[in-house]
Amino acid sequence: QVQLVESGGGLVQAGDSLRLSCAASGQAFSGRGMGWFRQAPGKEREFVAAISARALSTNYAASVKGRFTVSRDNAKNTVFLQMNSLKPEDTAVYYCAAAGRTPQAAGVMSAYDYWGQGTQVTVSS
């Protein structure tokens, strides 16, 4: 079992930055791929970014590539999402997820077995 708690969301203006954190507790954090997903009102949850277990590879959605950076600190069981140049269309609840089995930076929801409660990010224009 893995428990995930996100933090760092908030209300910002377009062009600002935010850094989300996801603290993990439980089993084998350093062996799991970790991902970030988001869900805007009235829309389906979508992939944002992922990082492999040893941080050797990352994966980004086209809409955030070049603006967002995913990283992790396995010594502290924490994964981060640095979000720069935020746009109003980035407004969503952001969820952290831990892979069930794969150590890869998977870009699909089906790879993730554990989810946090989410943190709200609102970007005003």
Summary of the structure (lengths in Angstrom):
residues: 125
radius of gyration: 13.3
end to end distance: 39.7
largest distance: 40.9
contacts: 392
relative contact order: 0.32
helix: 7%
strand: 52%
